[in-house]
Amino acid sequence: MPTEAGATGGIPARIASHHTNQGARSKTMSKFLSLVIIFGAVIFFTTSVRNTVPVAAQDSKGKKDAPTLYKQYCVKCHGADGKGLESLKSVDIPDFTDAKWQASRTDQTLTESITQGKGVMPGMKDTISAEEIGTLTQHVRAFNAAAKKKK
């Protein structure tokens, strides 16, 4: 097989050209794969960081537990202890630890208040699931039990 000496160093021109094209394709493919890996890592990172609720605070279906929901949506007005913030008593923030208040409301009434909102409190129907609203209702009931234990 005759070779064309010169720039190809004794390699046939057809093979040298193929080898050069293969090198260029390899570099292009390498750059493309690098971009795919970087893009994938960015997507993975942003989706994993976006979920700010601790894994332990969610069940297997992604539902948040009652203390997490209460802390996220309720504590700013009702307080961590359930007694309601003094600064908001003028807008009728209830004391969840008050046995009379607890006795005057059914679970259905509490669930409706959480779902639809009441007074200045916004409804949660478009924010959390019906199941999570139910867990919040039980959490509000638990303040009464906690208050009884302290007495």
C-alpha positions, 0 to 999 in steps of 0.5 A: 500500500503506497503511503504519502509521506510528509505531514502524516509521517508515513501513514496513509492519508486516508487513515491519518485523516480518519484518525484526526477526525476521530480525535476531534470527535472524541474531544467534542464527545468529552465536552458534551459528556462533561456538560451532561454530568455538570447539568445532572449534578446541578439538577440533583443538588437543586432538587435535594436542597429545595426540600427543606423539611427534615426526612424524619419529619415526613412519612413515607408519602411525604406528609409532614408530621403534626409538630413540624406542621404546627411549627411551620404554620401555627407557632407564629400566632399560637405560640410553641406552648399553644397559649397564643401570643399575648400581642395577638389576644386582641384578635381572639387568638385562643389558648389551646391549653384552656380546658373550657376552650377545648371542651367548647369545640368539636374535632369537626369545628377545629378541622373546619377552622384549620381548613377554612380559616377563622378570623385573621387565621388563613385557611390551610385547604390549599396549603396542606392535605386533609390528612395533615389538617387532621393531624394538626387537629389532634395536635391542638387537642394534645395541648389540653392533655399536656396542660392537665398533666402540669396541674 
